[in-house]
Amino acid sequence: MFEHVENIVGLCACGKEHALLTEECAVSKEAERLMKEYLDKKGFVRPAVVADENTKKYADRLLALFPASLHAVAGNAHATEIFTAEVGGFVEREKPDCLIACGSGSVHDIVRYVACEKKLPFISYPTAASVDGFVSGVAAMTWHGQKLTFPSVPPVAAFANPEVFASAPGRLLASGVGDVLGKYVSLFDWRVSNILTGEWMCEKLFSLESEAVKGAVEALSNRGTCGEEEYAAKVMNALLISGLVIQLSGNSRPASGAEHHLSHLWEMRRINGKNDGLHGEQVGVGLLLAMRRYERALREGIDYERLAAVDPAKVMDRKLLEPVFRDLTDGIIKENMPDGTLASSSLNRISLRPSTDRELRDAAAEVLPPSEEAERLLKLAGAPVTPAEIGLDPSEEFAAKSLRFAPYVRDRMTMLKALDAAEIDLS
């Protein structure tokens, strides 16, 4: 099913050698049997399944086919230093030769982090089509309050059964659609960074990620005629393709832009309290905020003179960041200066030319649908479209503050970061 993805492995015209460590990837009603065959083929005799209290019932499908130890974290567990330590302790006690992640996004991030730490292979068994990180090689963690992405390990194989993930609550499936549709902004931001900073990008990976978005949109359009199980399977395919693109890229760049930075900011609770949004729900709401900001900028015109004059030292001034990020300010500053100096900031690499405005407008026309269309698709999927729907402040002031500070959650150039930096008073 994913042979066209495997065809990109190796030295590419983009200059990178793309690696894919996931050996098998199957969406099938025979997923459990295929997993057993894989375990036998690889000689794994002491697998350990990690689930949460909500998904351990699905582990019974696996335990009926092969012996394995089982550990379930709390049903509301997030990928934090607390739960990775808990699962790490379980691994120390059981001494498995392979881990199996039985759950959705948080369980997978916990397992991939522990698998990397303990130098163990792991297998993905997603129980909901809710996020695109099942087969990625990075772990999105909330580490001592700060949202960070750790280089980690992808699964050696992934087996997803539509009978399992299609039975998950509909909200989780809608969240998965939100995560995929968020790629509209992710892809645009990647193209923008290539234009503004010369950042590497791969057209083949760009096309693959675009394919994931197209697949989700087509699934939405045909939902009424194909049935829920087939619809969920198509969404899962899109999510897996996106995760494989992350793996081939070596980082989350093709699949994470300003829309994810907004989600991460809200998860860090620096400008809001606890909210009710799932990851993909937050991404969908962030998608619309970012798209509308981009539309306004392109409509009104970008101040390239101010953008050319951006000084990272002033943009990253502690006095601007500390009132919002508080105890996380040192981590935010470090994130935005990868080698410890302002010279390494993505803001320091902006280079403009006479064709920049035309290139940005062409990129928007190529990648971004109207925000009204994105909102229609989210509503069609049953996903929230406003901050209020996920328990956030509905005010324009909150939206503006979110757009203002989200770009600094990551040292990654986005249109949002460029626009914000150009608007900061540099006098």
N, C-alpha and C positions, 0 to 999 in steps of 0.2 A: 504493500500500500504506500510505502514511503520510499520507493526505489529512486524516484526523481530527486529526492533530497540527498540520498547516498551518492548520486552522480556528481555532486559538487565537491565531494571529499578529494583532497589533494591540492596541488599547487594551482592557484587560480590567477586569472588575468589581473585581479585586483592587487596582486603582489603578496598575498598571504597564502599559507598552506592551511586549508581548512581540515580540521580533525573532527571525527564523530566517534565518540566512545560508546555510544549506545548501540549494541550489536543487533538487537531485535526490538521491534516496535509493532505491536499488533492490537487492533481494536476488533474484538471477536467474542462471540458467545462461548467460544472454547478457550477463553483467556486463561482460566485456571489450569486446564490440562496443558496448554502450551507452556505455562510457567513451570509446571512439574517437569515436562520434557526438557526444558532449558536447564533447570537445576540438575537433573540427572546427567545431561550432556556435559555440563561444566564441572561436575563432581562435587557440588555443594551438598554436604550431608548434615550440617547443623544450622539451618536457616533460623532467623529470628524475625518475627513479625512485630512491627510497631504500628499501633493504631491509636485512636482516642476512644473515649467512652461511647461516642456516637457511631463509630465505624468498626468497632471490634466485632460486631455481628457479621460483617462481611468477611472477616478473617476465618470464620467457620468454613467458608467455601474452600479456603486453602488448606486448613487443618484437616479437612475430610480427605484430602488427596495425599498429603505428606506430613510427617511429624515436624513440628517447629515450636519453639518457645514463643510466648506472646506477652507483650507489655502494652498497656493502654494508658496514655496520659489523660489528663482531665479533658472533658468535652469542650471546654473553652480555651484550651491551650494555644498559645501563640509561640512563634519561633523566637524564643528569648534565651538568655544565658541560663535561666532557671530550668527550663524544660530540656535543654540540650545536656545539662549536667545530670538530670534525672535519667534520661535515656542512656547517657554515657555510663552511668553506674550500672544500669541493667546489662549493657554490653560487657562490662568488666566482669560481672557475675556469671553470665551465661556462656561467654566465649564462643559466639557464633562465627561461622565462616562466611556468612552472607546476611544482609539485612533486607527486609521487605517493608516498604512504606505502604501502609494500607490506610488511605485517607485522602484528604484534599491538600490544599496548599501548605498549611502550617505543619502538618505531619511530615510532608515531603521535605520542607526546609530543615526541620529538626533532624530528620534521618540523614539527609545529604551532608549536613554539617558534621554529625557524629561519624558518619561513614568516612568522611575525609580525615577527621581527627584520628580515628582508629585504624585508618588504612584498610577499610573493608569495602568490598563491592556491595552495591545495593540494587534492588529491583523495585520498579514503580508499579503500584497497583492502585490507580486512582479510583476513588469511590464517588466522585462528582465531577462534572465537566465545568469546573469553577474558576480555574486559573491556567496560565500557560507555562507554569514553572515545573511541571512534572518531570520533563526530560532535560531541563536546562542544567548548566554546570555552575550556576551561582545560587547562593542562599540569601534570600532577603530576610534579614533579622532585625529585631528591635533589641539592641545591645546596650544595656544600662540606660535605656530611655531614648537612645539615638537610633534612627533608622539607618542601617548600613547594609551594603551588599558585599558578602564575602565570596571570594573565589572558592569554589568547592568542587564536588565531583558529580557528574551526571550519573544516572542509573545505567547499569550495564545492559538492562533490558526493561521494557515497559509492556504491560499486558492489561488492557482495559476491556471490561465486559459491559456492553450496553445494558444488559439486564440489571447490572449493579448501578452504574452511574446515572442511568435514566430514571431510577427509582428514588434518587436523592430529591430533597425539597426543591421545588421549582425555582426558588430564590437563588439557589446555588448555580443552576444552569443559566439564569439571567445574568448572574455575576460573571460567568465565563464569557458570555457574549459581550459584556461591558469591557472586560479585559482585552478581548480581541479588537473591538471597535476603537479602543484607545490607541491602537497602532496607527490610526490616521495621523495623530499628532506625533507619535514616536517617529514615524517615517519622515514626516515633514521636518521635524527637528534635526534628524540625521542629515537630511539634504541641506538644511540651513547651515549646520555646522561645517559641512563640507565646503559650502560657498563662502562662509565668513572666515573660517580658520584653516581651511585646507585639510580638515580631519579626514582620515582614511574612510572610504566607504566602498562596499562591494555591490555592484549592480545585481549580481546573481542572488545575493542574500536579500537585497532590497525587493527583488521580484518575488522571492519565496515568501517573505513576510507579507507582501501585498496579496499574495495568493491566499494566505490564511484569512485575511480580512474579507476577501471576495468570497471565500468558502462560507464564512459565517453569515454574510449578507444573503447569499443564495439560500442557505439553510433557513434563514428567517422568512424569506419570500415564499418558500415552499412548505413551510411548517404545517399549514392546514391540510395539505394533501399527502404528505409523506408519513405522518404519524410522529408521536413524541419520541419514540425510541430511535427512529432513524434521524430525526432532527437532532437529538442529543448526541448521536454518534457523529454527525457532521460537525457539530460544534467541537466535540472532542478532537476530531481530526485537525481542525483549525488550530486548536490549542497546542496539540502535539507538534504540528509543523512549526508554530511560533517558538516553542521550546527548543526544537532542534536547530532553528536558526540562531538562537542565542548560543547554543553549544558550538555551532560552526563558526560563529563570530568570535567566540572566546570571551565575550561579555554581553551584557544585556542591551547594548546600544541600539540594535535594530528594533527592540520591542519595548523600550522605556524612555520616555521623554518628559516633557513638562506635565503631562497628565498624571504620570506616576509620581513625580516630585510633589505635586499637590496632595496626592493620596498619602505619601510618606510624611509630609508635614502634618497632616491631620492625625496620623497615627502616633506622631511624636507628642501630640497634645501640648504644643507650645502656645497656640492661639485659640484652643478650644478644649473643652472637657472631653470625656469619653463619648464617642458617637456610636451609632448603630450600624455603620456601613461595613459590608464585606469588602474585601480588596477590590474585586471587579466593579462593585457598585461605586466605590470611591473613585476608581479610575474613570468610570463613565461620567460621573459628575465633573471630575477634573477635566475630562476631554472637552465638555461643552464650555467650561469657563475659559480654557486655553484657546479653543477655536474662535470664540467670540472676541477675545482679546486680539487674536491675530487678524481677524477680519477687520476690526476697527483700525488697527495699525496700517494695514494695507490700503484701506479706504481713505484714511486721513493722511497717510504719508509718513514714512519713518525719517527721523531727524538723523541723517547720516553724519552730519558734522559733529553732533554730540556723541554719536556712536564711535566715530573715529578718535574722539578725545577721551574715551573711557580710561580711567586710571584705576587699576585693580586695587591699589592701596586705599583709595577713597571708597570704592564700592564695598570693600571688605573691612571697612572701619569697625572696630569693636563697638564703638558708641552707637552704630546703626543696628548691629546684630544682637547685642547683649540684652536689650530690653525685651526682645522676643524669645531668643533661644536660651537665655539665662544660664543655667548650669551646663548646658550643652554647647555653649559658645565656642569653647576651645576646640571641641570636636568638629564643629562646623567649619571653623577657620582652617583646621588641619585638613579636612576633606577637600577644601577648595584650593589648597596649596600642596599637591601630592608629594613634592620633594622638599617641602618646608619653606619654599621661597615663593614670592609673588610671581616670579618669572614663570613658574610652572602652572599658574592659573589659566584656565581656558579663556578668560577675559583678556589675557595678555597676548593671545594669538590672533585677535581680530585683525583682518586686513581687507580693506575695501578697494574696489576698482569701479570704473565708470559703469560697468555692466551689472553691478551687484543688485540694484533695485529690480532690473528686468529679470535677473536670474531668480530672485526670491519670489517674484510674482509668477513666473513660469512654474516654479516648484509648487506653489500653492495651487495653481490651476491643475497641475498633474496629480497631486496627492489628496488635497482636502476637498471634500464635498461641502456644500453649505451646512452651517451648523444646524439649520432647521432639519436637514435630512438626517444628520447624525442623531438629533433628538428624536425624530420619528422612529428610527431604527431601535433606539434604546427603549422607547415606549412599547414598540411592537414586541420586544423581547421580555417586557415586564420589568425592566430595570428602572431605578430611580433616575431623575434628571435634574434635581435641584438639591442644594445643600440641606434644606429643611427636611427632605425625605429621608436623609440618613442621619438625622439628629444634629445637624450643624446649624449655626447661626444663619438665618435667611437674609440678613441685611447686606446691602451693597458694600458697606464698610468691611464686613468680614470677607466678602469675595475679593475686594481690593487688597486687603492685608494678605490673604492667601496667595494671590498672584505676585505680590511684592516679595514675599520671603521664601516661597517654595523653590525658586531657582537655586538657592544656596544649600539645599539638602544634599545635592550632588555636585561634584566638579564636572559638569557636563554642559557643553554649550547647547542652548536651545534658543528658539526665537524669544521665548519668555525672558530668559536671562539677558539676552541682548537688549530687548526693549526696556527692561527694568534698569539695567546699568546705564543706558543712555538717558534715562529720565531722572537719575539721582543727581541732586544738586552738586556739581563738581567745583563750584567756586571756592 
